[in-house]
Each structure stands twice: as C-alpha cells, then as structure tokens.
Amino acid sequence: MKSPPLLAVLLGLAGLIPFVAGAVVILFYPSTVPVPGLVGALAGYGAVILSFLGAVHWGLALADDPIGVPGRARIAAGRLTLGVLPALAGWASLLILTTGRPRLSLLLLLVGFAVVTAVETRAGRAGLMPRGYLPLRWLLSGVVMVCLAAVLVARML
C-alpha cells in the first residue's frame, strides 16, 4: 500500500486541531467559554470540512477521463454526486444551527462524516480510491466523529 505524502498527513492532522481543541474546551472547560458560540464554531468548521471531503471526489471525477471507457461515466457521475452531497449536508447543518438546534446540527454532521467514510470505504474496496488514502481518511474522520459525538452527548446531558 502506498502511503500518502507526508505533507498530506501533517496537514490532515493539523486540520483536526479545531475539532479536538473545540471538543476539549466544551467538555472540560465549559465555565470559561461561551459554549453555545463554541458549539456553533465547531459545527461551522465541521460543515467546511465535510464540504472539503466532497471536493475530493469532485476532483477525482474531473481528473478521470470517462469518455469512451465502459462504466467510467457511471463512476464519474457517482463521484460528482458525492462531491456535492457533503456540501449540502454541511449547509443544512448550518441552517439547522441558525434555528437554535445545535444538537441536531452536530448529529447531521456526524452522520455526514460517517456516510462519506462508508462510501469511500466501499469505493476503495472497488479500487476507485487512491492507494493510501483510506487509512488516513479513517484516522482523520474517526477523530472528527469522536469529537462531534462527545460534544453531542455532552450537550444532551
């Protein structure tokens, strides 16, 4: 298995900082910060990153030339769809957040990350993902989902 470039790993890990820091502060220091605002910031960043995951698939679809290759046009259509749906889910989570329902917003983001990870895993098993991408994606999405789930549970109590 080919490993992703070191820079991709380092930047991916750096991208976790807002999730981990936000979750830690919300969970362990709620009396020192305005938690509703921080939950909103966490949801906003989650929406941005979920959109970013969709953009990965948009890029894969555009980089692949499906013309004249049997089955490739269907794969490209699936990738383009996966390129848009996470952004729409992220937008919906922000819209829900504006209605004063932060738990539902976090839940939608959590489901969005889980669905994208599941679809990517299935695509990877079919040989449709770059080699070395999935282990990094599982690590990054796993941390994101743990952070979102922990905040969601804490906000429910």
Beta strands, then each sheet from edge to edge (+ up, - down):
end
